[in-house]
Amino acid sequence: MVDNVSPLLSSTPASAPAKDTPERIHKAATQFEGLLIGEMLKSARESSSGGWMGTGDGDDAAGDSAMGLAEQYFAQAMATGGGLGLARMIGAGLEKQASS
């Protein structure tokens, strides 16, 4: 018998979830925007033979991994710097909903 049940498997939470503060909402919205930008960059790279940065033929697995990592960091940097403005709009909507 299993005496120790993982907190992830139990039906009752170990602690109450933290309240959604404006800082947490902004951070989550920024991360979400970064994810969307990253997917856009990935799609642009995969749709063209040269990639969005003009990299070679795509046969190099290490190069593809490096490009994927670079896209993730670039996307997060863009989102942190304001990006497309999605994080601001999403954050405003979530903050309004949280205050209601």
Phi, psi and omega in degrees: 000148179266118180270329184257112180261132179299140177299335178288336183264345182284154183274345178252136181290145179292324177216159180293141179295147180291147180290145179285104177271160177303326179293317179293321178296314180298317180297315180295319179295321178293318178296321179295317178297320177299320178297317179295317178297319178300319178293325177295317178295319179298316180297320179295321180293318183284338184278341180240152183291332182268349184076166183287344177251008177074032178282157185317222190270351178084006180277349183271110182296321179294320178295320178295320178296317179296319178296319178298317178293318178297320178297319179298313181294319179297318180296316178294321178296318177298314182296320179296326180276006180117332175048232181265000182088002181292320181298320179297316180292316180296315179299317180298317179295318180290321178295320178297318179293321181291328181280345180283000000 
